[in-house]
């Protein structure tokens, strides 16, 4: 936006205003508004955001290059040869990771929710690095609104300048606000930052936009009332489209603000989501016509906001169609099996073959249970295995690999893959359709309805239709570049890690990853939950090198009896009581091979315990990286 375009818009607004009975000198148009300073401030904001994005991009690129070099150098490395990567090369970087990047805001609490009661959820705290960024940005917005020409003699002109400044900032901030709300945000792929983090920034930016909108509207109302009267100001809203659409945008944003607090959002999430989207649409329409009627210079920004929204929604429908519709094979079918421990195994039989990365999540739609609602779930299992781990040598991977002694080793395919191996060559196998399985714990709303409906069916199995959107994946960690992977799971959080385990074991047998040691730690309430993944774990137990690489530790926090909990072997151990992450890491890290990644997916309190235990080991010179998978809303 240039100074000449701002002056031209000023002239058009002035001409438009003269057509009215009264000339609203400081309540309409750009009189009193410091257009050149607004342009300078908007360029400063765009430049600062671009600089932060550039710094994050460079750091992510360095991490990826570093991980790739480590991956290549450790592919055939022994424990001794990977020793170099097990220690940090710089003394400052571990302290930055411990005290800034992975640190909670205060002590230990981050994803553990603040609950006034079982039905009153007050939300979570951001991390320290996120808080720093948000505080700096909020402070800059306050400073920009305070940089006014206080030397002017006329109070109305000063208020008009505040009106223009706050309105400009509100519209400008709508661009990242809409961008961060999208699941198909290109910055997720480019910067490797999770959607959960962008969603947190979206909520904070939304509150800033509402506050700036309130300042903008209040400033206008002060001048409008002083120019004529309070009644006249109200009458303008009722009779003048320019003011009416501005009021529409303000009221819609106020409605979003009122329903945004965490207790309301969590207590009535499905209702909140629909009302939120409808109010956001009304706010965008109101702001668009508010600026269009006077040809305000910020109008192109709203075009960008609308364009981002249309692109994101189009991508959602495109992904749904691509994943779930086939002109030859029909649509996706769903099988829901009720499991012990109040959970369901939901398997989506897709009409064609797709590739799913370990650690991916999808949004599940089951119209017979909830017509318009979708929820994010980690992909627990994918059949066939080649849809997750493409074999480096297709025939060898499917028909059995040959070791150095000439003996055959089978990667223990699923029953369906075994049948296919007998009947078809690899080219046919490559075209086989994909099945994606989720584990959905029954809580409230849609998940509880799904469980109850499956329980009421014969054999506790519901067969219906549905579709998924995705898969979505944030490339925040390349697990195959680490010599040691320690995976903590709490409850249904096992779904995020079980595909990682299978993928790492298969690729380690092929010699395509550096990983030589895997710890799978799973904490559940009762032994009934073990049935959720028993069938899949049986397949993992038959993979090559499983005994040499994989150690599983199961913690039953509320066992019915302690006598029935016994460890089947040294590599599969069961313990009564709660998991203590600090004790696990104290035992595992001295035995580590190369660099170590600690990943966690589970309830907020459990994830915070793992984060605290990992941070304690970061500053000791060891190469320990932390990854947390979560879905906050």
Buried (B, 14 or more C-beta within 10 A) or exposed (E): BEEEEBBEBBEBBBEBBEEEEEEBBBBBBBBBBBBEBBBBBBEEBEEEBEEEEEEBBEEBEEBBEBBEEBBEBBBEBEBEBBBBBBEBEEEEEBEBBBBEBBBBBEEBBBBBBBBEEEEBBEBBBBBBBBBEBBEEBBEBBEEBBEEBEEEBEEEBBBBBBBBBBBBBBBBBBBBBBBBBBBBBBEBBEBBBBBBBBBBBBBBBBBBBBBBBBBBBBBBBBBBBBBBBEEEEBBBBBEEBEBBBBBBBBBBBBBBBBEBBEBBBBBBEBEEBBEBBEEBBEBBBBBBBBBBBBBEBBBBEBBEEBBEBBEBBEEBBEEBBEEBBBBEEEEEBBBBBBBBEBBBBBBBBBBBBBBEBBBBBBBBBBBEBBBEEBBBBBBBBBBBBBBBBBEBEEBEBBBBBBEEEEEEEBBBBBBEEBEEBBEEBEBEEBBEBBBBBBBBBBBEEBBBBBBBBBBBEBEEBBBEBBBBBBBBBBBBBBBBBBBBBBBBBBBBBBBBBBBBBBBBBBBBBBBEBBBBBBBBBBBBBBEBBBBEBBEEBBEBBBEBBEBEEBBBBBBBBBEBEEEEEBEEEEEBBBBBBEEBBBBEBBEEBBEEBBBBBBBBBBBBBBBBBBBBBBBBBBBBEBBBBBBBBBBBBB
